[in-house]
Amino acid sequence: MIIEATSLKGLKSELSYLDEITSELGFVRWQWEYYRATYDLKIEDKSTNADYYLRVNTRVESGKLESPYAVLYIEDTYIGKSSFPHGLDYNTPIPAQVLKIADQKLAELQRMLTK
C-alpha cells in the first residue's frame, strides 16, 4: 500500500545524513544500487505475530551511492506485510496500530529532513 498522506515525497538529502537519521529512527538501508536505495523499518504486530515493513524509496539526484555526498530525493513510501519466504504483500490490509507507528516514524523523518 502506498502511503499517500505524507509530505516526504520530493524531499532531498545527502546520503550520509539520510543514512544517519533513518538509522536513528530504526530504518535499515536494504536494497541499493548506484542510483536508488530503499530504507525499511520493521514494525511487529504483537497481537497477530505478523511483521510489516515501512519502505521509503529514494533515487539519486546527483552523484552515486558510494559517495556520502550523493544527493537523494524521496519517492513513494509503502507499507506491506512480510510474506514467506521473503517479500512484501502490499495488498493485505494494514492494522490501525501498525499504521499509527508508521505515520509517527514518517512524521519524525519529515521533521528531521526539514529542520
N, CA, C and O of each residue as an XYZ file, in Angstrom:
460
protein
N       0.844     -1.171      0.000
C       0.000      0.000      0.000
C       0.892      1.238      0.000
O       1.811      1.361      0.809
N       0.607      2.127     -0.903
C       1.326      3.401     -0.935
C       0.717      4.309      0.136
O      -0.503      4.419      0.256
N       1.579      4.946      0.898
C       1.107      5.894      1.910
C       1.094      7.270      1.256
O       2.139      7.878      1.024
N      -0.098      7.739      0.968
C      -0.280      8.999      0.248
C      -0.168     10.219      1.158
O       0.335     11.261      0.740
N      -0.632     10.094      2.390
C      -0.710     11.243      3.299
C       0.641     11.526      3.941
O       0.782     11.455      5.161
N       1.622     11.844      3.127
C       2.936     12.203      3.642
C       3.506     13.313      2.772
O       3.261     13.356      1.567
N       4.252     14.192      3.379
C       4.888     15.282      2.634
C       6.360     14.981      2.382
O       7.141     15.887      2.088
N       6.736     13.722      2.495
C       8.130     13.335      2.286
C       8.522     13.339      0.811
O       9.663     13.647      0.466
N       7.578     12.998     -0.048
C       7.887     12.850     -1.466
C       8.514     14.132     -2.019
O       7.947     15.221     -1.919
N       9.703     13.963     -2.605
C      10.408     15.095     -3.195
C      11.450     15.726     -2.286
O      12.288     16.494     -2.758
N      11.418     15.419     -0.981
C      12.440     15.973     -0.088
C      13.803     15.397     -0.454
O      13.907     14.257     -0.908
N      14.853     16.205     -0.249
C      16.202     15.816     -0.650
C      17.142     15.811      0.546
O      16.945     16.532      1.525
N      18.182     14.966      0.436
C      19.185     14.879      1.485
C      20.441     14.241      0.927
O      20.389     13.454     -0.018
N      21.584     14.593      1.533
C      22.803     13.864      1.220
C      22.701     12.464      1.823
O      22.083     12.266      2.869
N      23.310     11.515      1.154
C      23.267     10.121      1.588
C      23.722      9.958      3.039
O      23.062      9.261      3.810
N      24.818     10.576      3.421
C      25.343     10.391      4.772
C      24.342     10.849      5.828
O      24.170     10.178      6.846
N      23.680     11.985      5.599
C      22.702     12.482      6.563
C      21.462     11.593      6.572
O      20.928     11.284      7.638
N      21.004     11.185      5.398
C      19.828     10.317      5.317
C      20.096      8.983      6.008
O      19.235      8.472      6.724
N      21.280      8.420      5.800
C      21.655      7.181      6.492
C      21.640      7.387      8.010
O      21.154      6.533      8.751
N      22.170      8.515      8.464
C      22.257      8.798      9.900
C      20.881      8.918     10.537
O      20.610      8.278     11.554
N      20.014      9.729      9.951
C      18.717      9.961     10.597
C      17.782      8.764     10.468
O      17.017      8.480     11.390
N      17.830      8.065      9.354
C      16.970      6.886      9.227
C      17.419      5.812     10.207
O      16.590      5.099     10.772
N      18.718      5.694     10.410
C      19.241      4.726     11.373
C      18.769      5.068     12.791
O      18.400      4.178     13.557
N      18.782      6.347     13.133
C      18.294      6.789     14.446
C      16.830      6.415     14.656
O      16.409      6.132     15.777
N      16.055      6.416     13.566
C      14.625      6.105     13.649
C      14.338      4.612     13.549
O      13.187      4.194     13.666
N      15.376      3.804     13.333
C      15.185      2.359     13.275
C      15.129      1.772     11.882
O      14.918      0.569     11.730
N      15.315      2.596     10.858
C      15.311      2.106      9.476
C      16.662      1.481      9.129
O      17.682      1.792      9.744
N      16.649      0.606      8.145
C      17.867     -0.003      7.618
C      17.864      0.206      6.107
O      16.847      0.004      5.443
N      19.020      0.615      5.572
C      19.116      0.733      4.106
C      19.371     -0.675      3.565
O      20.478     -1.201      3.685
N      18.352     -1.273      2.976
C      18.459     -2.642      2.470
C      18.870     -2.646      1.019
O      20.054     -2.756      0.703
N      17.914     -2.529      0.149
C      18.206     -2.596     -1.280
C      18.879     -1.307     -1.710
O      18.445     -0.210     -1.356
N      19.938     -1.456     -2.473
C      20.552     -0.263     -3.034
C      21.375     -0.642     -4.253
O      21.869     -1.761     -4.388
N      21.495      0.314     -5.108
C      22.349      0.201     -6.283
C      22.885      1.603     -6.536
O      22.708      2.482     -5.691
N      23.520      1.835     -7.646
C      24.171      3.124     -7.866
C      23.235      4.319     -7.861
O      23.656      5.426     -7.521
N      21.971      4.121     -8.231
C      21.093      5.277     -8.389
C      19.805      5.232     -7.572
O      18.962      6.118     -7.716
N      19.632      4.229     -6.723
C      18.433      4.187     -5.885
C      18.717      3.377     -4.627
O      19.626      2.547     -4.590
N      17.909      3.644     -3.590
C      18.032      2.906     -2.328
C      16.667      2.868     -1.656
O      15.833      3.749     -1.864
N      16.454      1.834     -0.848
C      15.241      1.771     -0.037
C      15.637      1.675      1.431
O      16.606      1.010      1.796
N      14.871      2.347      2.240
C      15.058      2.317      3.690
C      13.833      1.623      4.279
O      12.701      2.054      4.060
N      14.068      0.543      5.031
C      12.981     -0.261      5.579
C      12.958     -0.194      7.102
O      13.999     -0.190      7.759
N      11.753     -0.142      7.642
C      11.536     -0.180      9.082
C      10.607     -1.350      9.380
O       9.493     -1.411      8.860
N      11.063     -2.275     10.214
C      10.244     -3.418     10.605
C       9.331     -3.005     11.754
O       9.784     -2.463     12.762
N       8.033     -3.273     11.584
C       7.038     -2.997     12.616
C       6.363     -4.326     12.950
O       5.767     -4.966     12.083
N       6.464     -4.730     14.209
C       5.895     -6.003     14.640
C       4.511     -5.778     15.237
O       4.316     -4.896     16.073
N       3.559     -6.586     14.796
C       2.211     -6.574     15.377
C       2.140     -7.739     16.348
O       1.955     -8.886     15.943
N       2.289     -7.440     17.633
C       2.334     -8.477     18.675
C       1.014     -9.254     18.768
O       1.018    -10.433     19.122
N      -0.109     -8.607     18.453
C      -1.405     -9.276     18.601
C      -1.603    -10.396     17.584
O      -2.327    -11.354     17.851
N      -0.963    -10.282     16.418
C      -1.122    -11.315     15.378
C       0.196    -12.019     15.043
O       0.225    -12.936     14.222
N       1.263    -11.591     15.672
C       2.592    -12.145     15.395
C       3.016    -11.927     13.934
O       3.744    -12.740     13.364
N       2.562    -10.847     13.351
C       2.893    -10.543     11.955
C       3.893     -9.395     11.909
O       3.919     -8.535     12.789
N       4.707     -9.400     10.869
C       5.678     -8.330     10.655
C       5.270     -7.509      9.441
O       4.839     -8.045      8.421
N       5.414     -6.211      9.573
C       5.126     -5.277      8.491
C       6.379     -4.449      8.256
O       7.168     -4.223      9.174
N       6.554     -4.001      7.025
C       7.712     -3.183      6.698
C       7.259     -1.884      6.068
O       6.505     -1.863      5.095
N       7.745     -0.800      6.655
C       7.554      0.529      6.107
C       8.760      0.786      5.210
O       9.899      0.713      5.673
N       8.529      1.082      3.945
C       9.615      1.226      2.980
C       9.596      2.629      2.366
O       8.584      3.073      1.823
N      10.728      3.306      2.465
C      10.903      4.630      1.863
C      11.838      4.464      0.671
O      13.001      4.092      0.828
N      11.320      4.743     -0.518
C      12.120      4.652     -1.738
C      12.807      5.974     -2.022
O      12.204      7.039     -1.898
N      14.081      5.897     -2.406
C      14.825      7.100     -2.770
C      15.516      6.895     -4.106
O      15.742      5.765     -4.539
N      15.843      7.992     -4.745
C      16.565      7.968     -6.012
C      17.632      9.060     -5.970
O      17.443     10.110     -5.355
N      18.740      8.796     -6.626
C      19.855      9.748     -6.644
C      19.557     10.889     -7.602
O      19.162     10.675     -8.748
N      19.753     12.096     -7.114
C      19.642     13.279     -7.977
C      21.014     13.630     -8.547
O      21.138     13.980     -9.721
N      22.048     13.532     -7.699
C      23.408     13.797     -8.177
C      24.380     12.905     -7.418
O      24.195     12.631     -6.232
N      25.420     12.455     -8.119
C      26.420     11.581     -7.519
C      26.034     10.121     -7.641
O      25.120      9.764     -8.384
N      26.745      9.279     -6.900
C      26.459      7.842     -6.845
C      26.429      7.416     -5.389
O      27.024      8.068     -4.531
N      25.738      6.327     -5.114
C      25.527      5.927     -3.728
C      26.790      5.573     -2.962
O      26.757      5.562     -1.731
N      27.875      5.290     -3.610
C      29.080      5.013     -2.828
C      29.686      6.290     -2.258
O      30.609      6.231     -1.446
N      29.173      7.438     -2.677
C      29.648      8.717     -2.155
C      28.712      9.214     -1.060
O      27.502      9.280     -1.276
N      29.243      9.569      0.117
C      28.381     10.100      1.175
C      27.759     11.447      0.800
O      26.819     11.903      1.452
N      28.283     12.080     -0.248
C      27.781     13.390     -0.677
C      26.730     13.290     -1.778
O      26.223     14.309     -2.248
N      26.404     12.076     -2.190
C      25.343     11.903     -3.192
C      24.052     12.506     -2.641
O      23.738     12.340     -1.463
N      23.312     13.201     -3.492
C      22.040     13.794     -3.083
C      20.912     12.889     -3.552
O      20.799     12.572     -4.736
N      20.079     12.480     -2.601
C      18.943     11.617     -2.897
C      17.650     12.385     -2.679
O      17.584     13.297     -1.855
N      16.624     12.004     -3.429
C      15.297     12.547     -3.168
C      14.352     11.384     -2.910
O      14.510     10.293     -3.459
N      13.376     11.641     -2.068
C      12.433     10.600     -1.670
C      11.338     10.474     -2.705
O      10.764     11.459     -3.170
N      11.069      9.226     -3.049
C       9.964      8.912     -3.956
C       8.779      8.439     -3.107
O       8.472      9.051     -2.084
N       8.126      7.381     -3.514
C       6.962      6.892     -2.780
C       7.350      6.158     -1.504
O       8.459      5.641     -1.368
N       6.411      6.129     -0.584
C       6.553      5.402      0.674
C       5.474      4.320      0.706
O       4.301      4.583      0.441
N       5.895      3.101      1.035
C       4.994      1.949      1.030
C       4.975      1.283      2.393
O       5.871      1.484      3.212
N       3.938      0.486      2.625
C       3.915     -0.413      3.771
C       3.293     -1.721      3.312
O       2.308     -1.730      2.574
N       3.880     -2.824      3.757
C       3.377     -4.134      3.376
C       3.650     -5.160      4.448
O       4.496     -4.971      5.322
N       2.914     -6.249      4.360
C       3.074     -7.359      5.307
C       4.154     -8.295      4.789
O       4.200     -8.614      3.601
N       5.014     -8.727      5.686
C       6.071     -9.667      5.327
C       5.445    -10.985      4.887
O       4.517    -11.487      5.521
N       5.963    -11.537      3.795
C       5.451    -12.820      3.310
C       6.598    -13.809      3.171
O       7.718    -13.434      2.826
N       6.307    -15.070      3.440
C       7.318    -16.130      3.412
C       7.562    -16.577      1.989
O       6.597    -16.640      1.227
N       8.759    -16.890      1.575
C       9.996    -16.861      2.337
C      10.608    -15.467      2.395
O      11.358    -15.168      3.325
N      10.315    -14.631      1.451
C      10.770    -13.240      1.523
C       9.910    -12.411      0.586
O       9.389    -12.916     -0.408
N       9.770    -11.166      0.903
C       8.963    -10.274      0.086
C       7.923     -9.558      0.923
O       7.773     -9.816      2.117
N       7.223     -8.670      0.284
C       6.189     -7.890      0.956
C       4.891     -7.987      0.175
O       4.877     -7.893     -1.052
N       3.811     -8.177      0.902
C       2.480     -8.193      0.315
C       1.882     -6.811      0.540
O       1.533     -6.452      1.665
N       1.766     -6.044     -0.532
C       1.262     -4.674     -0.427
C      -0.262     -4.595     -0.471
O      -0.828     -3.513     -0.313
N      -0.936     -5.733     -0.684
C      -2.394     -5.727     -0.812
C      -3.123     -6.119      0.465
O      -4.341     -5.964      0.549
N      -2.401     -6.622      1.457
C      -3.003     -7.005      2.731
C      -3.392     -5.759      3.521
O      -2.613     -4.809      3.591
N      -4.578     -5.749      4.114
C      -4.950     -4.602      4.963
C      -3.963     -4.449      6.122
O      -3.507     -5.435      6.702
N      -3.647     -3.217      6.441
C      -2.687     -2.914      7.498
C      -3.462     -2.526      8.758
O      -4.313     -1.639      8.704
N      -3.179     -3.184      9.902
C      -3.874     -2.837     11.150
C      -3.637     -1.378     11.551
O      -2.584     -0.803     11.275
N      -4.630     -0.805     12.199
C      -4.577      0.607     12.602
C      -3.375      0.909     13.487
O      -2.743      1.955     13.335
N      -3.049     -0.001     14.416
C      -1.928      0.268     15.325
C      -0.593      0.266     14.580
O       0.329      0.982     14.970
N      -0.479     -0.523     13.524
C       0.739     -0.542     12.708
C       0.825      0.746     11.894
O       1.893      1.349     11.790
N      -0.294      1.162     11.321
C      -0.314      2.424     10.557
C       0.017      3.619     11.444
O       0.668      4.563     10.996
N      -0.423      3.584     12.683
C      -0.134      4.679     13.611
C       1.370      4.799     13.838
O       1.913      5.903     13.820
N       2.044      3.673     14.052
C       3.501      3.675     14.243
C       4.182      4.179     12.972
O       5.103      4.993     13.041
N       3.732      3.701     11.815
C       4.313      4.125     10.536
C       4.164      5.635     10.354
O       5.118      6.314      9.973
N       2.978      6.155     10.625
C       2.743      7.596     10.481
C       3.640      8.407     11.414
O       4.149      9.459     11.028
N       3.833      7.920     12.641
C       4.697      8.619     13.593
C       6.141      8.647     13.096
O       6.803      9.683     13.167
N       6.624      7.528     12.599
C       8.010      7.459     12.096
C       8.189      8.354     10.877
O       9.214      9.023     10.745
N       7.207      8.373      9.991
C       7.302      9.230      8.808
C       7.272     10.705      9.188
O       7.967     11.519      8.580
N       6.475     11.051     10.186
C       6.421     12.447     10.665
C       7.770     12.847     11.267
O       8.241     13.963     11.048
N       8.388     11.941     12.022
C       9.704     12.217     12.609
C      10.748     12.381     11.509
O      11.585     13.283     11.571
N      10.698     11.510     10.504
C      11.638     11.604      9.394
C      11.477     12.933      8.663
O      12.466     13.593      8.343
N      10.247     13.320      8.401
C       9.997     14.598      7.734
C      10.520     15.758      8.560
O      11.129     16.681      8.019
N      10.290     15.721      9.864
C      10.758     16.791     10.739
C      12.276     16.893     10.683
O      12.821     17.995     10.630
N      12.957     15.767     10.693
C      14.431     15.763     10.669
C      14.976     16.240      9.322
O      16.052     16.836      9.262
N      14.249     15.984      8.265
C      14.709     16.406      6.941
C      14.432     17.876      6.655
O      15.067     18.473      5.785
N      13.502     18.450      7.373
C      13.122     19.843      7.077
C      13.586     20.829      8.137
O      13.265     22.015      8.054
N      14.333     20.367      9.130
C      14.773     21.311     10.174
C      15.987     22.075      9.720
O      16.501     22.913     10.460
